[in-house]
Amino acid sequence: MDLKEEIYSSAAGFTQLELLAKQVVEGYISGIHKSPFHGFSAEFAEHKIYNNGESTKHIDWKLFAKTDKLYTKRYEEETNLRCHFIMDNSASMHYPEVKKFSVNSLNKVGFSVLSIASIMQILKRQRDAVGLSIYSDEFEFYAPEKGSDRHQHMLLDALNKSLEKKTTHKATKTYTFLHQIAEKLKRRSLVFLFTDMFQADTEEAALFEALRHLKYNRHEVVLFHVMDKKRELDFDFENIPKRFTDVETGAEIDLYSENIRESYQKAVQKYVADLKLECAKYKINYVEADINKNFDKILTTYFVERQKFA
């Protein structure tokens, strides 16, 4: 994707988050050739597929001549989908340290913010309703699903504010907030959860109980496991004495990375494998979201889930 590097952020957030999100989406769409989503454009976003039995009054015959497929015009008051984003904004999500955010320089929360803003751009084009929840060691923000421009601007502002650096060493009990959010989601929605899944081992059962609660009312849930794969999974650090600090608890340890790399990788691989297994058990779509990659995987997941959502 050819994205303009002059669009960056200060410590307080992206200066032009909406514009950068538009560029991410346009770059993704322009890269689609022979894919299941070929034909997605501003024109397609204003239409929906014609279903047998519907009135033919609103069929767009000009579009039929171009695509050989039947679409009906979508009107502003129509909402096909309700989508709710949940973002973990705990201290660990602000790793690694970033001085100036750009599309090629993101920490975990920055990657999550831009991913959400990009999907929101597509939802906006398709006039779908979108909601947002942000939590850390407290429930920071909640907004129910709506489709207005004013509402989306409010959500973008909340996402931007979340980029401010977290210095707290308080534990984040994700499951507590997921239960609260599940209680708020009254109508069936597509739910996207962005989190690095850092929590104490003793809390794993509680976390999946909360995820199961999110599946209540037939919500479809996608877990984006946000990570810096090079460092957090591969433990790829220079082999010199380093002090590692747990950003959630403040605990510190001094060591040579090479001395523990192999055992660390085995432990993390087992953790991720168990996580995938638990997600499969509860029919939650697990998606690895590496902050060092582009956003194609995130946006493709959205389109696949949207097609499945009925």
C-alpha positions in Angstrom: 0.0 0.0 0.0 1.2 3.4 -0.9 0.4 5.5 2.2 1.5 9.1 2.7 4.1 9.2 5.5 3.4 12.8 6.3 0.2 11.7 8.1 1.4 11.0 11.5 0.5 11.5 15.1 1.6 13.3 18.2 1.6 11.6 21.6 -2.0 12.6 21.8 -3.0 10.6 18.8 -3.2 10.7 15.0 -3.6 14.1 13.5 -5.8 12.8 10.7 -7.0 9.4 11.7 -10.0 9.3 9.4 -8.0 10.3 6.4 -5.3 7.6 7.2 -8.0 5.0 7.6 -9.5 5.9 4.2 -6.1 5.4 2.7 -5.7 2.0 4.3 -9.1 0.9 2.9 -8.4 2.4 -0.6 -5.0 0.7 -0.6 -6.5 -2.6 0.3 -9.3 -2.3 -2.3 -6.9 -1.3 -5.1 -4.9 -4.5 -4.3 -7.9 -6.8 -4.8 -8.0 -8.5 -8.2 -9.5 -11.9 -8.6 -10.8 -12.3 -5.1 -14.2 -13.0 -3.5 -14.5 -9.3 -2.9 -13.7 -8.1 -6.4 -15.9 -5.2 -7.3 -16.1 -3.6 -3.8 -16.0 0.1 -4.4 -17.9 3.2 -3.4 -20.5 2.2 -6.0 -20.8 -1.3 -4.5 -21.0 0.2 -1.0 -24.2 2.0 -2.1 -25.9 -1.2 -3.1 -26.9 -4.6 -1.7 -27.4 -7.9 -3.5 -30.9 -8.5 -4.8 -32.7 -11.5 -3.1 -35.3 -13.5 -4.9 -38.8 -12.4 -3.9 -37.9 -8.7 -3.3 -39.5 -6.0 -5.2 -37.7 -5.3 -8.5 -38.5 -1.6 -8.2 -35.2 -0.6 -6.8 -32.9 -2.8 -9.0 -30.0 -0.8 -10.5 -30.1 -1.9 -14.1 -27.1 0.2 -15.1 -25.0 -1.6 -12.5 -26.5 -4.9 -13.8 -25.2 -4.0 -17.3 -21.7 -3.6 -15.9 -21.5 -6.5 -13.5 -24.1 -9.0 -14.8 -25.4 -9.2 -11.2 -28.6 -7.8 -9.6 -28.2 -5.2 -7.0 -30.8 -3.0 -5.4 -30.1 0.6 -4.3 -29.5 1.0 -0.6 -31.1 3.9 1.2 -29.7 6.0 4.0 -32.1 4.7 6.6 -31.2 1.1 5.9 -28.9 -0.7 8.3 -27.8 -4.2 7.3 -25.3 -4.8 10.1 -24.7 -3.9 13.7 -21.0 -4.0 14.6 -19.4 -3.5 18.0 -15.7 -3.0 18.6 -14.0 -3.8 21.9 -10.5 -2.5 22.5 -8.1 -3.4 25.2 -6.3 -0.2 26.3 -4.2 -1.7 29.1 -0.6 -0.7 29.7 0.7 -3.8 27.8 -1.1 -2.6 24.6 1.2 0.5 24.6 4.2 -1.7 23.8 6.6 -1.1 22.1 7.2 2.6 22.8 6.4 4.8 19.8 7.5 8.5 19.6 5.6 9.3 16.4 2.9 7.0 15.0 2.8 6.3 11.3 1.4 3.4 9.3 4.9 1.9 9.5 5.5 2.7 13.2 2.8 1.4 15.5 2.5 -0.2 18.9 -0.3 -2.6 19.7 -2.8 0.0 20.6 -1.9 2.2 17.6 -2.4 -0.9 15.3 -5.7 -1.6 16.9 -6.9 2.0 16.6 -6.1 2.2 12.9 -7.6 -1.3 12.3 -10.9 -0.2 13.9 -10.9 3.1 12.2 -10.4 1.4 8.8 -13.2 -1.1 9.3 -15.4 1.8 10.4 -14.7 3.5 7.1 -16.2 0.5 5.3 -19.2 0.4 7.7 -19.7 4.1 7.1 -19.9 3.6 3.3 -22.3 0.8 3.8 -24.4 2.8 6.3 -24.1 0.2 9.0 -24.4 0.8 12.7 -21.2 0.8 14.8 -20.5 0.9 18.5 -17.3 1.0 20.6 -16.1 -0.1 24.0 -12.6 0.7 25.4 -11.3 -0.7 28.7 -8.1 -0.8 30.6 -8.0 -1.2 34.4 -11.4 0.6 34.2 -14.2 0.9 31.7 -13.0 3.9 29.8 -15.6 4.4 27.0 -18.9 2.9 25.7 -21.1 3.9 22.9 -24.0 1.8 21.4 -24.3 1.0 17.8 -25.4 4.0 15.6 -24.8 4.9 12.0 -24.7 8.7 11.9 -21.6 10.7 10.8 -21.7 12.6 14.1 -21.6 9.3 16.0 -18.6 8.0 14.0 -16.7 11.2 14.6 -17.2 10.7 18.3 -15.9 7.2 18.1 -12.8 8.3 16.1 -12.1 10.9 18.8 -12.4 8.3 21.6 -10.0 6.0 19.7 -7.5 8.9 19.2 -7.6 9.7 22.9 -6.8 6.1 23.8 -3.4 6.5 22.2 -2.1 8.5 25.1 0.6 6.6 26.9 -0.5 4.3 29.8 1.8 4.3 32.8 -0.4 2.4 35.3 0.8 -0.9 36.7 -2.7 -2.0 37.7 -3.9 -5.4 36.6 -6.5 -5.5 33.8 -9.3 -7.9 34.4 -10.6 -8.2 30.8 -13.3 -10.7 31.7 -15.0 -8.2 34.1 -15.5 -5.7 31.3 -16.5 -8.3 28.7 -19.4 -9.4 30.9 -20.5 -5.7 31.3 -20.3 -5.2 27.5 -22.2 -8.4 26.9 -25.1 -7.1 29.1 -25.2 -3.9 27.0 -25.4 -5.6 23.6 -29.1 -6.3 23.3 -29.4 -6.8 19.6 -27.5 -9.4 17.5 -24.1 -7.9 16.4 -20.8 -8.7 14.9 -18.3 -8.2 17.7 -14.6 -7.5 17.1 -12.3 -7.7 20.2 -8.7 -6.3 19.9 -6.5 -7.5 22.8 -3.0 -8.8 23.4 -4.5 -11.4 25.8 -2.2 -10.6 28.6 -3.7 -11.8 31.9 -2.8 -14.1 34.8 -3.0 -17.8 34.1 -5.6 -18.1 36.9 -7.9 -15.8 34.9 -8.0 -17.7 31.6 -11.1 -19.7 32.6 -12.9 -16.5 33.7 -11.9 -14.8 30.4 -13.4 -17.6 28.2 -16.5 -17.6 30.3 -16.8 -13.9 29.5 -16.2 -14.6 25.8 -18.9 -17.2 25.9 -21.2 -14.6 27.5 -20.5 -12.4 24.4 -21.7 -15.2 22.2 -25.1 -14.9 24.0 -27.9 -13.4 21.8 -26.3 -15.0 18.8 -23.5 -12.4 18.5 -20.6 -13.4 16.2 -17.3 -12.8 17.9 -13.9 -12.3 16.3 -10.8 -12.2 18.6 -7.9 -10.2 17.1 -4.9 -11.4 19.1 -2.7 -8.2 18.8 1.0 -8.9 19.1 4.5 -7.8 18.2 5.3 -11.2 16.9 9.0 -10.6 16.5 9.5 -9.7 20.1 6.6 -11.3 22.0 6.4 -14.6 20.2 9.9 -15.1 18.7 11.7 -13.3 21.5 14.0 -11.8 19.0 16.2 -9.5 21.0 19.9 -8.8 20.8 21.9 -11.1 23.0 23.2 -8.6 25.5 22.3 -8.2 29.2 18.8 -6.6 29.2 16.3 -5.7 31.8 12.8 -6.8 31.0 9.9 -5.0 32.6 6.4 -6.3 32.9 4.4 -3.3 31.8 1.3 -4.6 33.6 2.8 -5.2 37.0 6.1 -3.3 36.9 8.1 -6.5 37.8 11.6 -6.6 36.4 14.2 -9.3 35.5 17.7 -9.1 34.1 18.8 -11.8 31.6 20.4 -12.7 28.3 17.6 -13.3 25.7 19.5 -16.3 24.2 19.5 -18.2 27.5 15.7 -18.5 27.6 14.6 -18.0 24.0 13.9 -21.7 23.3 12.0 -22.3 26.5 10.1 -19.0 26.1 9.1 -19.8 22.5 7.8 -23.3 23.5 5.8 -21.8 26.4 4.3 -19.1 24.1 3.5 -21.5 21.3 1.7 -23.8 23.7 -0.3 -20.8 25.1 -1.3 -19.7 21.6 -2.3 -23.2 20.6 -4.4 -23.5 23.8 -6.0 -20.2 23.0 -6.9 -21.2 19.5 -8.4 -24.5 20.8 -10.5 -22.6 23.4 -11.7 -20.2 20.7 -12.7 -23.1 18.4 -14.6 -24.7 21.3 -16.7 -21.6 21.7 -17.0 -20.9 18.0 -15.0 -17.7 18.3 -12.9 -16.7 15.3 -9.3 -16.4 16.4 -7.1 -14.1 14.2 -3.4 -13.4 14.8 -2.8 -9.7 14.3 0.9 -8.9 14.0 1.6 -5.2 14.3 4.5 -5.5 11.9 2.3 -6.6 9.0 -0.2 -4.5 7.0 -3.9 -4.4 7.5 -5.0 -6.7 4.7 -5.6 -9.6 7.1 -7.8 -7.4 9.3 -9.9 -6.1 6.5 -10.2 -9.5 4.8 -11.4 -11.0 8.1 -14.1 -8.3 8.2 -15.4 -9.0 4.7 -15.4 -12.8 5.3 -17.3 -12.3 8.6 -19.7 -9.9 7.1 -20.6 -12.4 4.4 -21.2 -15.1 7.0 -23.3 -12.8 9.2 -26.9 -13.3 8.4 
